[in-house]
Amino acid sequence: MRKTFVLDTNVILHNPNSLVSFADNTVLLPIEVLEELDRFKRNHDEKGRNARIAIRMLDSFREKGEPGEGFPLENGGILKISVGDGRDKNVFLGLSESLVDNKILLAAYARKEKGEAVIFVSKDINARIKANALGIISVDFEKQKVDFERLYSGCRVLEVTDKEIDAFFEKKEHPVKKENFHANEFAVLVDKNEPKHTAIARYKEDFGILMPLIFNKMNVMSIRPRNREQAMAIELLLNNDIHLVTLVGPAGTGKTLLAIAAGLQKVVKDKSYAGLLISRPVMPLGKDIGYLPGTKEEKLENWMGPIFDNLEYILHAEKKDKEVKGKSKAQVEKYIDDEILELEAMTFMRGRSIPDRFIIIDEAQNMTPHEVKTVISRAGNHTKMVLTGDPYQIDNPYLDSSSNGLTYCVEKMKGQKMFGHMTLMKSERSSLAALAAKLL
């Protein structure tokens, strides 16, 4: 039976390709959706871009169909525009006629009353709840969602014999079945009879074996790993053959600190890259920062505070000086003046090609899959990119732990030779931070 998918505006603003994502079914757009797209198309952010793409797609569909009959799609489906459906139902259903969301819901309800198998698709949880209250099946847009509960962690535990661990330390390798591992995946070898007898290894796809860590127990700008997960993260961050790294974990696990320390190590000490570029989508990609006072640099300083905190902490550890506060801040400013360190707003990254840089995108869980694609595609020759974030702390109202760009990137990139991922779970910020992360 052909289904009728009624799309909310936020689905199209999230991904304009949603218009052609429902196979050989009917996609219904209430006229109010077109009005909202018209309103958003003037914006200079990601939503404005997606609105313009959707409008151009609708215009191309229009050339192949007749008004009122629907427009045929290449996937065998039909796209229809609904005008006036459900206008007489608002009093009966108790919905306010002034809200656009309610008009879209009423259009879906009217189609359901005609006997159509209606499914309401929205990124808005409350809109989906209201649809269910009206007896309409409602779903989130699932095309770019992943199963967060089964998200690739980047590490697994292998039970082995004590002789196998001893052989691993002696021969510097442990053979495994190639089909069981992803490229650059870590393994903790644990003695079956003595759990404290362990070894950490990384899977080398070219040879099909587990190998010891190259940078094990290494200081990174005087920052030492405090647990296994951090040691594994440093292994990925310092390896020049791995061009994309994702670090996922709750607050206080050291994601941003390790990324910045590794970036400074590779740029300042190892001279592997020409500079370190750091950005964070405190505001959604494409949003203007003009509401903050001052020059671009002064505006960035207002919302890059966490980055400055980590930079000063790292330089404090480097100098081991009691009177470091002022000196550390001056050193950060010197790095910026010497163009060793660049702090950039997401707004200005689109369209750039950034070669020979170590790039860190902090708080990447607030980005959509398309925004993550846009940022990663900025990488030029000899550029390494690190995405960090906590999928449990998302500020974007239309994203969750399963649909954000960071987790989507992890799931899609796993297995690639130039990609590495680590999920950090243990908080190392302080005992209070660890307790808050666990209980609050």
C-alpha positions as CSV (number, residue, x, y, z in Angstrom):
1,M,0.0,0.0,0.0
2,R,1.3,3.4,-1.0
3,K,2.0,5.6,2.1
4,T,1.6,9.4,2.4
5,F,4.6,11.0,4.1
6,V,3.7,14.6,5.3
7,L,6.9,16.5,5.8
8,D,7.4,19.2,8.5
9,T,9.5,22.2,7.5
10,N,12.3,21.3,9.9
11,V,12.9,18.0,8.0
12,I,13.6,19.8,4.8
13,L,15.7,22.5,6.5
14,H,17.7,19.6,8.1
15,N,18.2,17.8,4.8
16,P,16.6,19.0,1.5
17,N,17.2,15.5,0.0
18,S,14.4,14.3,2.3
19,L,12.1,15.3,-0.6
20,V,13.3,12.2,-2.5
21,S,14.0,9.9,0.4
22,F,10.7,7.9,0.7
23,A,11.0,5.5,-2.3
24,D,7.8,4.9,-4.3
25,N,5.4,6.6,-1.9
26,T,3.7,10.0,-1.8
27,V,5.4,12.9,-0.3
28,L,3.0,15.6,0.8
29,L,4.0,19.2,1.4
30,P,1.3,21.4,2.9
31,I,1.3,24.9,1.4
32,E,2.4,26.3,4.8
33,V,5.7,24.4,4.4
34,L,6.4,26.3,1.2
35,E,5.7,29.6,3.0
36,E,8.2,28.8,5.7
37,L,10.8,27.8,3.1
38,D,10.3,31.1,1.5
39,R,10.9,32.8,4.8
40,F,14.1,30.9,5.5
41,K,15.6,31.2,2.0
42,R,16.9,34.7,2.9
43,N,19.0,33.5,5.8
44,H,22.8,33.2,5.3
45,D,23.1,30.1,7.5
46,E,22.7,26.4,6.9
47,K,18.9,26.5,7.1
48,G,18.8,29.3,4.5
49,R,21.1,27.2,2.2
50,N,18.9,24.1,2.6
51,A,15.7,26.1,2.0
52,R,17.2,27.4,-1.3
53,I,18.2,24.0,-2.4
54,A,14.8,22.6,-1.6
55,I,13.0,25.4,-3.5
56,R,15.3,24.7,-6.6
57,M,14.5,21.0,-6.3
58,L,10.7,21.7,-6.2
59,D,11.1,23.9,-9.3
60,S,12.7,21.1,-11.2
61,F,10.0,18.7,-10.1
62,R,7.3,21.2,-11.3
63,E,8.5,20.9,-14.8
64,K,7.6,17.2,-15.0
65,G,4.0,17.3,-13.5
66,E,0.7,19.0,-13.6
67,P,-0.6,21.3,-10.8
68,G,-3.0,19.4,-8.5
69,E,-1.9,16.0,-9.7
70,G,1.5,15.8,-8.1
71,F,5.0,15.6,-9.5
72,P,6.6,12.3,-10.4
73,L,10.0,11.5,-8.8
74,E,12.8,9.5,-10.2
75,N,12.5,6.9,-7.3
76,G,8.9,6.1,-8.4
77,G,7.3,8.3,-5.8
78,I,5.0,11.3,-6.2
79,L,5.3,14.7,-4.6
80,K,2.2,16.7,-3.9
81,I,1.5,20.1,-2.6
82,S,-1.5,20.3,-0.3
83,V,-3.7,23.5,-0.3
84,G,-6.3,24.1,2.3
85,D,-6.5,20.6,3.8
86,G,-7.9,20.5,7.3
87,R,-8.8,24.1,7.6
88,D,-12.3,23.2,8.9
89,K,-11.0,20.8,11.6
90,N,-9.2,23.3,13.9
91,V,-12.2,24.0,16.2
92,F,-13.0,20.3,16.5
93,L,-9.5,19.3,17.3
94,G,-8.8,22.1,19.7
95,L,-5.7,23.3,17.8
96,S,-4.8,27.0,17.5
97,E,-5.4,28.1,13.9
98,S,-2.6,30.8,14.2
99,L,0.3,28.3,14.5
100,V,1.8,27.1,11.3
101,D,2.8,23.8,12.9
102,N,-0.9,23.1,13.7
103,K,-1.9,23.9,10.1
104,I,0.6,21.3,8.9
105,L,-0.7,18.7,11.4
106,L,-4.3,19.5,10.3
107,A,-3.3,18.8,6.7
108,A,-2.0,15.4,7.7
109,Y,-5.1,14.7,9.7
110,A,-7.4,15.6,6.8
111,R,-5.5,13.1,4.6
112,K,-5.8,10.4,7.2
113,E,-9.6,11.1,7.4
114,K,-9.7,10.4,3.6
115,G,-8.4,6.9,4.3
116,E,-4.7,7.5,3.3
117,A,-1.9,5.7,5.2
118,V,-0.4,8.9,6.6
119,I,2.9,9.2,8.4
120,F,4.0,12.6,9.8
121,V,7.7,13.2,9.6
122,S,9.2,15.9,11.9
123,K,12.4,16.7,13.8
124,D,10.2,18.4,16.4
125,I,9.5,16.1,19.3
126,N,6.4,18.0,20.5
127,A,5.0,18.1,16.9
128,R,5.3,14.3,16.8
129,I,3.6,14.0,20.1
130,K,0.7,16.2,18.9
131,A,0.4,14.1,15.8
132,N,0.2,10.9,17.9
133,A,-2.6,12.6,19.9
134,L,-4.5,13.1,16.7
135,G,-4.1,9.4,15.9
136,I,-1.4,10.0,13.2
137,I,1.7,7.9,13.0
138,S,4.7,10.2,13.5
139,V,8.4,9.5,13.1
140,D,11.7,11.3,13.1
141,F,13.7,11.6,9.8
142,E,15.9,8.6,10.1
143,K,18.1,8.7,7.0
144,Q,21.2,10.2,8.7
145,K,20.7,8.6,12.1
146,V,22.9,5.9,13.7
147,D,22.3,3.6,16.6
148,F,24.1,5.5,19.3
149,E,23.8,2.7,21.8
150,R,25.9,0.5,19.5
151,L,28.2,3.3,18.3
152,Y,31.7,2.1,17.3
153,S,33.9,2.7,20.4
154,G,37.3,2.4,18.8
155,C,38.4,-0.3,21.3
156,R,37.7,-3.9,22.3
157,V,38.9,-6.3,24.9
158,L,40.4,-9.7,23.9
159,E,41.0,-12.5,26.3
160,V,44.2,-14.3,25.6
161,T,46.7,-16.5,27.4
162,D,49.7,-15.3,29.3
163,K,52.0,-16.8,26.7
164,E,50.2,-14.8,24.0
165,I,50.8,-11.5,25.9
166,D,54.4,-12.4,26.5
167,A,54.8,-13.2,22.8
168,F,53.2,-9.9,21.9
169,F,55.8,-8.0,23.9
170,E,58.6,-10.0,22.5
171,K,57.6,-10.1,18.8
172,K,55.8,-6.7,18.8
173,E,52.7,-8.2,17.1
174,H,49.6,-10.4,17.6
175,P,47.9,-12.0,14.7
176,V,44.1,-11.7,14.4
177,K,41.4,-12.3,11.8
178,K,41.3,-9.4,9.4
179,E,37.6,-9.4,9.0
180,N,37.1,-8.9,12.8
181,F,38.8,-5.5,13.1
182,H,38.4,-2.0,11.7
183,A,41.5,-0.1,10.6
184,N,43.2,1.6,13.6
185,E,40.9,-0.1,16.1
186,F,42.5,-0.7,19.5
187,A,42.5,-3.9,21.5
188,V,43.3,-4.5,25.2
189,L,44.8,-8.0,25.5
190,V,43.8,-9.4,28.9
191,D,45.3,-12.6,30.5
192,K,42.4,-15.0,31.1
193,N,43.9,-16.2,34.4
194,E,45.4,-12.9,35.6
195,P,43.3,-9.8,34.6
196,K,46.0,-7.4,35.7
197,H,48.4,-8.8,33.1
198,T,47.4,-6.8,30.0
199,A,48.8,-5.1,26.9
200,I,47.4,-2.4,24.6
201,A,47.6,-2.8,20.8
202,R,46.4,-1.0,17.6
203,Y,45.2,-2.9,14.6
204,K,47.4,-2.3,11.5
205,E,45.3,-3.1,8.5
206,D,48.2,-3.3,6.0
207,F,49.7,-6.3,7.9
208,G,46.5,-7.7,9.5
209,I,48.0,-7.7,13.0
210,L,47.8,-6.0,16.3
211,M,50.9,-3.9,17.0
212,P,52.1,-2.1,20.1
213,L,51.4,1.7,20.5
214,I,54.1,3.9,18.9
215,F,53.6,6.8,21.3
216,N,52.9,4.8,24.5
217,K,53.6,6.8,27.7
218,M,54.8,9.8,25.8
219,N,54.5,13.3,27.2
220,V,52.6,15.6,24.9
221,M,53.5,19.2,25.7
222,S,54.1,18.0,29.3
223,I,50.6,16.4,29.4
224,R,50.7,12.7,30.3
225,P,47.8,10.2,29.6
226,R,46.0,9.3,32.8
227,N,44.2,6.2,31.6
228,R,44.2,3.7,28.7
229,E,41.6,5.6,26.7
230,Q,43.7,8.8,26.8
231,A,46.8,6.8,25.8
232,M,44.9,5.4,22.8
233,A,43.6,8.9,21.9
234,I,47.2,10.3,21.9
235,E,48.2,7.4,19.6
236,L,45.7,8.6,17.1
237,L,46.4,12.3,17.5
238,L,50.2,12.0,17.0
239,N,50.1,9.5,14.1
240,N,50.7,11.5,10.8
241,D,49.2,8.6,8.8
242,I,45.8,9.2,10.4
243,H,44.2,12.3,8.9
244,L,40.8,12.3,10.7
245,V,40.3,11.6,14.4
246,T,37.1,11.7,16.4
247,L,37.1,11.8,20.2
248,V,33.7,11.2,21.9
249,G,33.0,11.3,25.6
250,P,31.4,13.2,28.6
251,A,32.7,16.3,30.2
252,G,36.1,16.1,31.9
253,T,37.5,13.1,30.0
254,G,40.2,15.2,28.4
255,K,39.0,15.3,24.7
256,T,39.8,18.9,24.0
257,L,42.8,19.1,26.2
258,L,44.5,16.1,24.5
259,A,43.6,17.4,21.0
260,I,45.1,20.9,21.7
261,A,48.2,19.4,23.4
262,A,48.7,17.1,20.4
263,G,48.2,20.0,18.0
264,L,50.7,22.2,19.7
265,Q,53.2,19.3,19.9
266,K,52.9,18.6,16.1
267,V,53.1,22.3,15.2
268,V,55.4,23.9,17.7
269,K,57.8,21.0,18.5
270,D,57.7,18.5,15.7
271,K,57.1,21.1,13.0
272,S,54.8,18.6,11.2
273,Y,52.2,21.2,10.3
274,A,52.4,24.9,9.5
275,G,49.8,25.9,12.1
276,L,47.0,24.9,14.5
277,L,43.5,26.0,13.7
278,I,40.7,25.7,16.3
279,S,37.0,26.3,15.9
280,R,33.9,25.3,17.8
281,P,30.2,25.7,16.8
282,V,29.0,27.5,19.9
283,M,26.5,28.9,17.4
284,P,25.2,26.8,14.5
285,L,27.3,26.7,11.4
286,G,26.8,29.9,9.4
287,K,25.4,32.0,12.2
288,D,26.7,35.5,12.3
289,I,28.9,36.6,15.3
290,G,28.1,40.2,14.8
291,Y,25.9,40.5,17.9
292,L,29.0,40.3,20.1
293,P,30.9,43.6,20.6
294,G,34.3,44.3,19.2
295,T,36.5,43.1,16.3
296,K,36.3,39.5,15.0
297,E,39.2,38.5,17.3
298,E,37.5,40.1,20.3
299,K,34.2,38.4,19.4
300,L,35.9,35.0,19.2
301,E,37.6,35.5,22.5
302,N,34.2,35.8,24.2
303,W,33.0,32.4,23.2
304,M,36.3,30.5,22.8
305,G,36.9,30.8,26.6
306,P,37.2,27.0,27.1
307,I,39.9,26.8,24.4
308,F,41.9,29.5,26.1
309,D,41.5,27.7,29.4
310,N,43.0,24.5,27.9
311,L,45.8,26.4,26.2
312,E,46.9,28.1,29.4
313,Y,46.7,24.9,31.3
314,I,49.0,23.2,28.7
315,L,51.5,26.1,28.8
316,H,51.4,26.1,32.6
317,A,52.3,22.4,32.6
318,E,55.1,23.2,30.1
319,K,56.7,26.0,32.1
320,K,56.1,24.5,35.6
321,D,56.3,28.1,36.9
322,K,54.2,29.3,39.9
323,E,53.7,32.7,38.4
324,V,52.5,31.4,35.1
325,K,49.0,32.9,34.6
326,G,50.1,36.1,32.9
327,K,53.0,34.5,31.0
328,S,50.8,31.7,29.7
329,K,48.2,34.2,28.4
330,A,51.0,36.2,26.7
331,Q,52.4,33.0,25.1
332,V,48.9,32.2,23.7
333,E,48.7,35.8,22.3
334,K,52.2,35.3,20.8
335,Y,51.2,32.1,19.1
336,I,48.2,34.0,17.6
337,D,50.4,36.9,16.5
338,D,53.0,34.6,14.9
339,E,50.1,32.7,13.1
340,I,51.1,29.5,14.8
341,L,47.6,29.4,16.3
342,E,44.4,30.5,14.5
343,L,41.0,30.7,16.2
344,E,38.2,30.7,13.5
345,A,34.5,31.0,13.5
346,M,32.5,28.3,11.6
347,T,31.0,31.1,9.5
348,F,34.3,31.8,7.7
349,M,35.3,28.2,7.1
350,R,33.0,27.5,4.2
351,G,34.7,27.9,0.9
352,R,38.2,27.7,2.3
353,S,40.8,25.2,1.4
354,I,43.1,24.7,4.4
355,P,46.4,22.9,3.7
356,D,49.2,21.9,6.1
357,R,47.2,22.5,9.3
358,F,46.2,20.6,12.4
359,I,42.5,21.5,12.7
360,I,40.4,20.9,15.8
361,I,36.6,21.2,15.8
362,D,35.4,21.3,19.4
363,E,31.8,20.6,20.4
364,A,31.2,18.9,17.1
365,Q,28.0,17.2,18.5
366,N,26.2,20.4,17.8
367,M,26.7,20.1,14.0
368,T,24.5,18.3,11.5
369,P,25.9,15.6,9.3
370,H,26.0,18.0,6.4
371,E,27.9,20.6,8.4
372,V,30.5,18.0,9.4
373,K,30.9,17.1,5.8
374,T,31.3,20.8,4.9
375,V,34.0,21.2,7.5
376,I,35.9,18.0,6.7
377,S,35.9,18.8,3.1
378,R,37.9,22.0,3.8
379,A,41.0,19.9,4.5
380,G,43.7,20.6,2.0
381,N,46.9,18.6,1.4
382,H,48.8,17.4,4.5
383,T,46.0,18.5,6.9
384,K,44.8,16.6,10.0
385,M,41.4,17.1,11.4
386,V,40.2,16.3,14.9
387,L,36.5,16.4,15.9
388,T,35.7,16.3,19.6
389,G,32.3,16.3,21.4
390,D,29.8,14.9,23.9
391,P,26.7,13.5,22.2
392,Y,24.8,13.8,25.6
393,Q,25.2,17.6,25.6
394,I,23.5,18.9,22.5
395,D,22.2,22.4,22.2
396,N,20.7,22.1,18.7
397,P,17.0,21.5,19.2
398,Y,16.7,19.3,16.1
399,L,19.7,17.0,16.8
400,D,20.1,14.2,19.3
401,S,22.8,11.6,20.2
402,S,21.9,9.5,17.2
403,S,21.4,12.2,14.5
404,N,24.3,14.7,15.1
405,G,27.2,15.0,12.7
406,L,29.8,13.7,15.1
407,T,28.3,10.3,15.7
408,Y,27.3,10.1,12.1
409,C,30.9,10.7,11.1
410,V,32.1,8.0,13.5
411,E,29.8,5.4,12.0
412,K,30.4,6.3,8.4
413,M,34.2,6.6,8.6
414,K,35.0,3.5,10.7
415,G,37.2,1.1,8.8
416,Q,39.0,3.8,6.7
417,K,42.8,3.6,6.9
418,M,43.1,7.4,7.5
419,F,40.5,7.5,10.3
420,G,40.7,6.7,14.0
421,H,38.2,7.0,16.8
422,M,38.2,6.7,20.6
423,T,35.4,6.9,23.1
424,L,36.6,8.2,26.4
425,M,34.5,7.5,29.5
426,K,36.6,8.2,32.6
427,S,36.5,11.8,33.8
428,E,40.0,13.1,34.8
429,R,39.1,16.8,35.3
430,S,38.6,16.5,39.1
431,S,36.8,14.3,41.6
432,L,34.0,16.8,41.7
433,A,33.6,16.9,37.9
434,A,33.6,13.1,37.8
435,L,30.9,13.0,40.5
436,A,28.8,15.6,38.7
437,A,29.1,13.7,35.4
438,K,27.9,10.5,37.1
439,L,25.1,11.8,39.3
440,L,23.7,15.0,37.8
